[in-house]
Amino acid sequence: LINVFIIAIALSIHAFNDGVVISQPFFSGWLLPILIVLHRIPDSILIWFVLGRYASHKLAAGMLFLVALLTTVGFWCGTIWFEKYANELGFASNFYFYLFLMFSMGGMLHLLFHKPHH
């Protein structure tokens, strides 16, 4: 059960980051939002079948709802953040945004490649 909780936290952070990235104007165009939506399809299928099999379909539906909600919240927060701080920070705002993305990606890579010692 603790593994499900850790995966839920990681997917929630990932969904929030996706929303923030979609909201940024320096990622203009339709390619990035389309790619984010497309990569949500295998994520959603995995969540549904894994959680549905090992926990319950109710929990899987709740996790899918949480992912959708946090992507929306991330978009909203990213839009507010950019409007509020972009002009004040200038180049520094992009630096901190990329720093945030770098640490979140490093955490995800750690989860992917870390092999626990028994």
Salt bridges, closest charged atoms under 4 A:
ASP18 OD2 - HIS14 NE2 3.44
ASP18 OD2 - HIS39 NE2 3.34
ASP18 OD2 - ARG40 NH2 2.64
ASP43 OD2 - HIS39 NE2 3.78
ASP43 OD2 - ARG40 NH1 3.32
